[in-house]
Amino acid sequence: DQFCHFRCVQANQCGMLGTMPNATIPSGATGACRYCNVEACKTCKSGPPGAKGKELEFCLECYPGYSLTEEGECEMNGLWVFACITCVIAIIAVILVAWYLRVVTRPCVNQAGIDYACEARCRAMVLRSDGQAYPLATNLLTTNVAGAGTMCFFRFQCALLVWAATLLGTWLLLVMMTSADLLVLGNRPAKTPMALCAVVGWGRQRQLELLWVKVAWLAFAYIFSFVCAIVYAVQQTKLVHDIDADNTTMSDFVAVIDGLPRMKGNEQVESLIKEKVAQATGQEVVGVSVAWDYETKVHDIGEAAESDLCPDTDLDAGHPAAPQRSFDTPITNKILSAWHVHLHDDHEGHGHDHGHAHSSGNIKEMLETMETSSVAFVVFKLEAGRDKAIEAVADRGVEINGTVCKLEAGTAEPREILWENLAVTPADRKMKVVKGAFLVLGACV
C-alpha cells in the first residue's frame, strides 16, 4: 500500500503476497505483473493468480462499435462501412482522372486567348530595368524588387529565424556549460511501475538542482526579445521612409480628403471637389478620384469594366466552333466558375453574351444612383504643391457642400487600394471589431 515500494514474486504469485490484487498477469516483456489489457475492451477482467491461457485475461464489455467474441476478445463491427467509403473514394478518383485526361486532350479552340493570357502573365512578372528576370540568388533583404512591403516581409522572416536560432543556441550553450540532463528531463521512458518511480524521483531531484538554468534562460529570452522587437520596429520604419524618400511615386502627388458628404453619381462630384480644393489651397489640382460606395455592386461593376476593356469580337466572323458538351463539361464549368471564369459554351448565360446582360441604360442608372463615400483622392501637379496645400488648410479644412473636410497626405499607391472597402466608416469598423471580439469570446466559452 506504500508508494514506490515493490516486491519480487514468482510468475504464478502475481496478485498475491501483498502485491496489487488486480495485477495478476505476469509480463515476460517487462518482468513485472500487469493488469488486464484486451484491445478495445471497456471492462476487462483478470484471471486468478496462476491462471493460464484463456483464463489469464478476458473482456466482459467492449467499446461501442465492437462485439464480444466467445474467446473474450473484441471484434470490430461495420467493416462494410469502410469498404463503401473506399469504393466511393475510388470512384471519385477515377472520375477526376478521367476529367483531367479529357481536359488535357481537348483540342485548342481559343489560341488567341491563350496567347493573350501568356502575354498578360509575362507583363505581370517582376523584372529588372533591362527586362530580364532577377537571378535566384537575389538578396530580397537589401534589393528592392517589388516595393518596401516585400523587403519588410522577408526581413521579418529573417528576423524570426535569427530570433529562434539565438534562443536555441543560448539554450544549447547553457546545456553544455551545466548538464545534458536538461535535454532528457521529462522524456525518459518508463515501461514498468518500478522504472516510472525511479524516473520520477530522479527527475524531480535534477529539476530542482537545475531550476536556476531555466530561470536564467527565460530572463535572457525576455530581455533579448524585447530589445530585438524595438530594434526591428525601428529598422523597418527606417527602411520604409528611406525607400519612399529615394523613389518618387504617384502617392507623392496625392492628398486624401476625408469627411465628404454623400453625393449622387448624377452630380459632377470630381469637378466640384477639384474646384473647391484648388480655391481653398491655391495650388493646381490635376484630377480627383472619388471612392464610391459600391460594395454591394462589386460584381456588376467588375463585369461592366471588363466588358468595356475587352469588348467582344464579331462572333459570326471566323469564330471557331465551340467544343461539344460531354460528361466533364459540368465539372469544368463549376471549377472555372469558382475562379469567375465563364466559357462561351457553358449554357448558363455566361461567356460572350454575358457582357451584354448589362445594357448601357442599366449601367447608367446604376452609376447615377450610386453614392460617394467619405473619401476622395486629390492629385496635384507638383509634390511641393501637395505639401503646401495640406499646410494651407491644416487648420480650417476644405468646405464642400457645407461640410468641412480634412486634407491629409496620401501614403498608398493606387494598386494598393481596395476601392470597394473605402465606404467602410470608422464607426462601421469599430462595430465590426466589437462583433468579432464577441464572436471570439463566444467561441472560447
N, C-alpha and C positions, 0 to 999 in steps of 0.2 A: 504493500500500500504506500510505500515511500517513493518519491520521485527520483528517477535516475538510479535505482537500485535493481540489480539483475542477479539471476541465479542460473547456474549451469545444470541442465537436466538431460536425461535421455530423450530420444525422439518420441518414445511411447509415453513419456511423462509430461508432455506439453499440456498445460491446464491444470497440473497437479503440483503438489509440494509447495504451495503458496504462490505459484505463478498466476498470471491473468487467467481467470476461468474460461473466458471466451476464446483465448488464443490457443487452440488445441491442435493446430495443424503445423507439423514440422516442415520447414522450408530448407531444402538442400542447397538452394542458390545463396541464401543469406546466412544459413546456420543458426536460425532463430525460429521461435514459434510465432506463427502469424494467425490473423483472423480469417474467417471465411471470405472468399473473394471469387464470386461467379460473375462472369461478364453479363452486363445488362440486368443484373438481379437487384431488385428493390429490397427484399427481405431474404437474407442469406442465413443458413443455419449450419453450424459446425457439428461434426460428429463427436462422440465421446472420446476421451483420451485413449489413444492406442488404436483408433479406428483406421481402416484401410479401404482403398477402392472407392466405390460409390458412396459409402457411408462417411467418407472423410469430410466432404462438404457438399451441400446441395441447396438449391434455391426453393423458397416457399412461395414467393411472389415476384413476378417480373415487372419491369417498367412498361408503360403504355407503348404499344407497337411491337411487343414481343409476346410470345406464348411459351408456356412452361411445358417442357418435354417430360417423358417418363423417367429419363435419366437425371432429372433435377437441374437441367440447363435451360437457358433462354434462347429461343429461336425467333429471328426477326420475321414479322408479317409484312405483307404488302410489297413483295418483290416485284409484282406486276406493275406497280406504280412507277418504279424506277425504269422498268423496261419500256413503258409507254413514253416516259419523258425522253429516254434515249432515242426512241423511234421518231418522236416529234422533232427533236434537235437534228437528227439525221436528215429528215425530210426538208427542214428549213435550210440546212446547209446545202443540200442538193439543189434546191430552188435558187439560192443565192449564187452558187457556182454556175448554174445554167444561165441565170440572168447576166452574170458578168461575162461569160463567154459570148452570149448573144450580143451584148453591147460592144465588146471588143471586135467582133466580126462584122458589125454593121457597116454598110457602105457609107462613105462620106458624102453627104448631101449639102454641106454648108462650108465649103472650103474657104470662101471669102470671110465668113465669120470666124473660122479658126485662125486665119492669117491676121485678122484684126485683133483677136484676143491675144495672140502671141506678141504682136506689136505693142499692145497696151501693157502686157506683162513686162516687156523689155523697158518701156518708158517708166514703169513703176520701180525698177531696180535702183538701188543706191549705187551710183557710180562716181568715179573721181572726175575732176575737171576735164581730163583728157578723154573721157568716155570709156575708160577701162574700169573693170571691177577691182575692188580693193583686194589685196592679197590676203590669204588666210591668216598670216601671221600679224595682221594689223593689230596694234595695241589700242583697244577701244577705251582704255582709261585715259589716254592722252591725245588720241586722234579724234577730231570732231567729224564723224562720219554722217550722222543723222540728227544732229542737234544736241543741245545740252541735256535733254531728257535721257538720251541713250547713254551718254557719258556718266550721268548721275546713276543710272541703273546699274551699269557694270562696275562703277566704283562702290556701290552698295554691296554687290555680290562679293567683290574683293575684300571689302572691309569685314563682311560677315565671315569669310573664310579665315582672314587673319585673326579676328577675334576668337573664333573657335579653336584655331590651331594654337594660339598663345595660351589659352586656358588649359588645353590638353597638355601642351608641353610643360607648363608650370606644374601641373599635377604629376606628370611622369618624373619630373626633376625632384619633386618632394618625395616621391616613392623611392627613387634611387638614393636619396640622402637619408631616409629613415628606415623603412622596411617594406619589402614586397608583399607583406601580408595585406596591405591596403588594397591590393588588386583582387584578392580572393575572399575578403570578408563578406559573408553572406552568400557566397557562391559555392562553397564546398558541398559535395553531395553526401547524403547520409541515407543509406539503404535500409538500415536497421534501427530500431529504437535506441540501442546502446550507442551506435555511431552518432545518432542525432543528438543524444545527450552530450557526448564528447565534443561535437562540433559547436553546440550552443554554448557550453561552458568556455571553450577556448575562444570563441568569437566574442563573447561578452568581455572577457578579460583583455583581449587585444584591442577591442573597440575603445575601452576606457583608457588604455595606455596611449593610443594614437589619436585620441579625440582632438588634441591640440593641432595636429596636422590638418585635419578637416576644417577647423575654425580658421586657421591661418590662410588656407586656400580660399575659403569663402570670403574672407575680408579682402584678399587681393583681387578676387574676381569682381567684387562690388566696386572697389575703388577704380580698378582698371576699366571696367565697363562704363562707369560714369564719366571718367576723363576722356575716354575714346569717343563716347557719344557726343560730348561737347566739341571735341576737335573735328569729328566727322561732320557735324552740322555746320561748323564754320567753313570748312573746306568746300562743302557742297554749295553753300551760299556764295562763297567767293568765286567758285567755278562758273556759276550761272551768271553772275554780274560781269565777270571778265569776258565771257563769250558774247553777252549782249552788248558790251562796250566795243568789242572788236568787230562786230558784224552789224551792218545796217540792214534791217528787215522792215517789212510792212508795218509791224507793230510800233516802230519808232515814229511813225507819222500819224498814229491813230490815237484818238481820245474816246473814252467811253462816257456817254451821257446817260445818267440813271435818274429814274423818277418821272419818266414821261407819262402823261395822261393817256388814257385809252383813246385811240383814233381808228376810224374805219379805213378799209382799203380803198374806198372811192374818193378819199381825200389825197391831196398832194403832200403826203407826210414827209418824204425825203426833202422836197424843196422847202417846206416850211421850216424844218429843223436846220437845214443848211443856212437859210436866211437869218434865222434867229441867232444861231451860234456866231455867224460872221458879224452881225451887228453888235452882239454883246462882247466879243473878244477883239474885234478889229483885225483879225487875221483871215487870210484867204483859205477858204474851205473848198477842197476838190470834190468831195462827194460824201454822201451819208448812206449807211446801210442799216436798215431798221430790223430788229428782231421781232418777228411776227409770232403771234400765239397760234401755232398750227400743230400743236402736239397731237390732237385728235385727227388731223388730216395729213399726217406724215406720209402715209402710203399713197394717197391720191396725189399729193404734190410731187412725190418722187416719180410716180409713173408719168405724170404730165411733163416733168422736166426731162425725163429720159426719152419720151416720145418726141419732144422738141429738139433735143440734142442729136438723136439718132432717128430721123424720120424714115418711115418705111419706104422701100423701093417699090417699083411697079411690080405687083405680084403676078401680072399676066404676061410680063415680058421676060422670057427666058429664065423664070424661076424654076429650079429643079423640083421634081415631083417629091412629095413628102413620103417617107417610108411608111409601109403598111403597118397597121396595128397587129400586135402579136401578144403572146401571153405576158411578155415582160414590159409592155407599154405602161400599164398602171403603176408598176413598181418604179419604173424610171421617172414617170411624171411626179410621183409622190416625193422621191428623193430630190428632184430638181426644184419642186415647189417649196421644199423646206429651205432652199437657198434663194428663193424668189426668182427662179429661172423658169420661164414658161416657153415651151416649144410651140411652133405654129400648128402642130398636128395633135395637140393634147386633147382636143374635142371638149374642152372645158371653158371655152370663152377667152382663153389667153392667146398669146402669140401676136401675130401681125395685126389681127383685127382688134386686139385688146386695147391698143393705143387709141383707137377711135371711140372707145367706150365713153370717154370724157369729151364731150363736144366743147367747142370754143365758148359757147354760151354758158354751159355749166361751169367751166373753169373761170370765166369772167365773173359770174355770180359768186362763186366761192371766194375769189380773191377780194371782191368788193365788200363782202360781209365779214371778212376776216379782220380781227382787231390787232393792234400793236401790243407788244409787251412794254415793260417799263424801261427797256434798254435799247440803245442805238449806238452805232459806231460812226464817229466823225473823222474823216480823213483830211488832213491838212497838207498843203503843198510842201512845207518845209518842216523838218524836225524841230528847229528852233521856234517856228511859228506855233507848233503844237504846245511846246513848253510855255511860251509867252501867253497863249490863250488860256491854259489851265491856271496860270498865275493870275491872270486878269480877272477871272470870275471865281477865284477861290473863296471869296467871302460872300459875294452876292448871288452867285449861281447864274443860271440861264433860265429866263422865264419863257415858257411855251404854253400857250393857251391858258394862261392864268396859273400855271403850276411852275414852281421853281425847281429846276433840275440841277443835279450836281455833275460837274465835268471832271473826269479823272484820266490819268494816263493809261493807255491800253498796254497790256503785257502779253496777251495771247496772239498767236498768229491765226490767220483766217482758217487754215486747215485744222487747227486745234479746237475750234469752237463747235459745240453741239447746239446748233441754232434752235432745234425744237425744244431744248431744255431751258432756254433763256426766259421762257414765260413763267418759270417757277419762281415765285416771290420768296423773300426771306421768311415771311410768315408761313408759307406753304412748306418751306424746307424745315423750319422748326417743328411744324406739326408732324411731318414725316419722321423726323428724328424721334419725337416723343412716341409715335406709334411703333416705330422699330424697337425702341427701348422696352416698351410694354410687351411686345411680342417676344423679345429675348427673355425678359423676366418670366413671362408665362411659360415659355419652353423650359426654362430652368426649374420652375416649380413642378 
